[in-house]
Amino acid sequence: MSPFFVMSLLFGLAFGQTASLCAPSEYTIHVEKRECAYCLAINTTICAGFCMTRDSNGKKLLLKSALSQNVCTYKEMLYQTALIPGCPHHTIPYYSYPVAVSCKCGKCNTDYSDCVRERVRTNYCTKPQKLCN
């Protein structure tokens, strides 16, 4: 093996995480409350993309620290609040949602992320829709 190939391979393994395609991505959330007349379509950003993952067939032979199951998750986020139109006075018409400022590859934190991908599509409106930017 040539020294250039070995150095390229080592460089790729050492800095592969920085080459991951994990970044803020545009996403539309649909929000509605039973009491309100409208569904609100909110444009925001979420963390999405590919992260390098190591999963060996020889799991029993390796330390757990050698196995890495990284996901694209929030590095920095902020919350914004939107007003859902058409709500009666006795209903709280506000909805707070996260906005991804920056993302990283890391362990999934269930305190603020959904770590399981569901196949059921639940992001839709059943009421007339209003758009919020």
N, C-alpha and C positions, 0 to 999 in steps of 0.2 A: 504494500500500500504506500502511496506517495505521501510525503510529509504534508503537502498542501491539502490533500483529501482528509487526513487525520485532523489537521487544524480546523478545516471547514466543519467537519463533523462535531468537534468539541465546541466550537463557537456556536453552532446551531443548537446544540443541547443546552449550553449555558444561557443563551439569550433568546431561546425559542419563545419564551413567555412574552417578551416584548413584541414579537412579531404576530401575536394572536390578533384576530380580527374582532375584538370585543370593543364596542363603542356605543355611545348614545345613538338611538335610532328613533325616528318619528313613529308615533303610535296614536291611534284614536281610541279613547275610552267612551263607552256609552253609559250614561248614568240616568236612572230614573227612580222616582219614589212613587209609591202607590197613590199617595194623596195629591201629587202634583199632575198638572195637565200635560206636561211636555217631557220628552227625553232630551238630555243634553249630550251632544257629541263634543268631547274635549280633545283637542290636539295637544299632545305632550311628548316627552321623550322617555324611553325606557332603555335599559341596558340589554343589548342583544349581540350575538355573534359567537364566534368559535374560540375556544380556549384549548390549549394543548393539554392533553390528558394522558396519563400513563396508567395502564392497567395490564398487569402481567398475568399470563396463564399460570405462572408459578407463585400465586399469592401466598401459599403456605410456606414458601421458602424465603420470602422477603419480609422485612420489617414494614409495619404499617406506614411509617414515614416515607418509604420508598414508593408507595402507591399514591397517586394524586388524582382526585376526581374534582377538578376545578370547573366552575361555571362562570359565565359572564354576569357579574353582579355590580352593585353600586359602589363606587369609590366615594363620590360626593353627590348628595342630592338635596333638594329643597322642596318644600311643600307650597303649593298654591291653592287658593280657594276660589271656587266658582259658585255662582248663584243659579239655582235651577229655577227656570221661569214657570209661572202658572201654579205656584203653591199657595194654599190657603194660609191665613194669618196664624193659625195654631200650629203650623208645621215649620220646622227649621229648614230653610231652603238652601243651605250651604253644603257644598261637598268639597273636601280637601283631598288632593291627589299628589303623588310624588312626581318630581321632574328630575330626570337624570342629568347631572352636570358633567360628571366624568364616570368612567367605568373601569373595572379591573377584573382580572381573572383570579378567583379565589374560592374559598369554601362558601357554600350557600348558607346564609343566615336566615333562619325561619322567623326571626323577629320582624323582618320587613320584606321578605321575599317569598314568593311561592316557588318552592323547589321541585314541584312535581308538575309535569306538563300533562294537562288533561286533554283528552281528545274531543270533549264536548264543547261546542262553540256557544259561549254565553255572552259574548260581547255584541249585543244587538239591541235595537229599540223595539218596544211594542206600542209606543205612543208616538204622536207627531214629534218630529225632531227639530231641535234648535242647535246651531253651531256656536261653540265658544273657542276662541283662540287663546 
